[in-house]
Amino acid sequence: MTKIILNSFAGVKKFATNLIDTEYTFTTELQRGGTVMQDLRDLLTAEFAQQICEIFLEETGKPVIMADKDGIIFAATDKKRIGNFHSVAKKVMNGELKEGVVTVEQAQSMENVKPGINIPIIYKGIRITSLGIAGDPTVVRPYVGLASRLVQLWLKNQELLNQLTGTINNINGELQEIAAAVEEVTAGAQQIADASQQTHRTTTESMEKIKKVESVLRSIKQIATQSNMIGLNASIEAARVGEAGRGFAVVANEIRKLAASSEESVKDINEVLQEIQTVFNDIAGKVEENKVVTQEQSDSLMTVADRISSIENSMNDLVQRIQHSE
């Protein structure tokens, strides 16, 4: 790709210029990321600067250096120069010089100085680095301009990537909070489902006990009926024997009254039990409906939690890809 860039200088320069002049529009969500922007100078890594130097040396044969705000060379085609102080670069970074130009004639009259151009690379009004290319200024000037444009493009892309990474990390943090909240709600829903299940079991057991009470009441009613029959027979016998059976007739009559009273009480109790059983049936039905709904909610929340986890993994993967593309 570098050969295409340098062999098609005019086209690439126009392309790079258009990219630099194009305003990046960030979405509202990106702006909400609110990450603190790094110092713009930190966007230009020594690794990328060194790659630029080596690419231009390979394609043009021209030595290249880049120096920081203090004039210290941090990238160069001649790596032995890395760490050296460059006075012209320092003046360029301080703003004392708009650009440092040494012509062939000037270089011939100066000691240990090569002809070339040293310019500041400015991004968002800040001098990021100084870029120097050795050679006849009339020859290397287009290369300096192209290198400057490429570095500016790198800075803009790097800034965008940093903001994207920060936004993704913020979204990941929010997703983790949502996942934690969903997990709590899911646990609560499961507890409700378990409680509903226990209530359903208790209601069922109570209904079984009512059935047993009804069985006892049937027995009592049967005894009352038999007692009533016995009292009736006793009254008949007492009437048959006449005066001698009068006392026995009183007892028989009381037995019949007790049997009738018992039968009436059984009837009343049975009606109450029927009402209770109806209530329990309604409760059991509602509990069953609640159990089904709660279980569905719990299952839905678990599905949501799984999807949040999947989104979180995708976002992490995106961050990794962005970092690897830098």
TASUL-V341101 format. One record per helix or strand. SS is the DSSP state (2 for helix, 1 for strand). FROM is the first residue (numbers start at 1). TO is the last residue. Records with the same first field share a line. If there is no record, write none. Layout:
SS: FROM-TO + FROM-TO
//
This chain:
2: 2-7 + 9-21 + 28-32 + 40-43 + 46-60 + 79-81 + 87-94 + 104-108 + 137-325
1: 64-67 + 72-76 + 85-85 + 99-102 + 116-123 + 126-134
//
